[in-house]
Amino acid sequence: MSQYEVNGKRPVIDPSSWVAPSAELIGNVIIGKNCYVGWGAVLRGDYGTIIVGDGSAIEENVTIHVRPGDCTTIGRDVTIGHNAMIHNATICDFAVIGMNSTVTDFTTIGEWAIIGEHSLVKRNMSVPAGKIFAGVPAVEKGEVLEKHKVEWNAAKKIYQNLAMRYRTELIKLD
């Protein structure tokens, strides 16, 4: 992993988390406990603060950025799918952001909300807790059911376990 200090701010990573060697953490980035930050992810806290809550998975090639003086907050046990972009937003606990989705400035994704793959959550949108949104732009598609929570809790555990395994078992081959 590449870490960079800028403006006197540097990343802080809990030792129980795993960050891929090809990920880049820049500036004021705080990674909580038991997190997974995948290959090619870029978390750029050069202007503001990025906080990733305990147990969250930031999958491969995710980009997270923040506006000057602001904060991008990723809650606890959040899943952000491959190639997603999060810009100056708040993602509440247990939310899921689908692969290739974009969550833009000043948005809030509620607790247990699900954003479908390839969706665009436009500036200043607020996705209520427990709702499924999808599309371009994202619109409400339904309610998060207990079966969704069971499925996503299992997925979250996979990434938390993967972070633990990678810390101890991953061997680079030349």
Secondary structure, DSSP 8 states (H G I E B T S, - for coil): -EEE-BTTB--EE-TTSEE-TT-EEEEEEEE-TT-EE-TT-EEEEEEEEEEE-TT-EE-TT-EEE--TT-EEEE-TT-EE-TT-EEES-EE-TT-EE-TT-EE-TT-EE-TT-EE-TT-EE-TT-EE-TTEEEETTTTEEEEE--HHHHHHHHHHHHHHHHHHHHHHHH-----
